[in-house]
Amino acid sequence: MGTLTESERKLIRLVVDGLTNRAIADRLYASVHTVNTHMKHIFTKLDINTRVELTRLAIERGAVANGVD
């Protein structure tokens, strides 16, 4: 996960916490469009298609405890 930006890493932590894109946007003071764009970039970079895959990958790599590396 080293190619992810800091913004993308923050977003992943919030996805793992179970927040919706709307809730993430509210938390980060961003638009839902911005969150959707970050999500698309994350999915492309990690070659995944779902939030479930993202959560599983983040947990497997210790992202929850260590801050997505």
Number of C-alpha atoms within 10 A of each C-alpha: 14 9 11 17 13 12 11 18 21 15 22 26 20 19 20 18 11 13 15 13 19 15 15 21 18 13 12 14 9 12 14 16 12 12 22 14 13 19 21 14 15 22 16 11 13 14 11 14 13 12 15 12 14 20 20 14 17 23 16 10 15 13 19 17 10 10 14 20 13
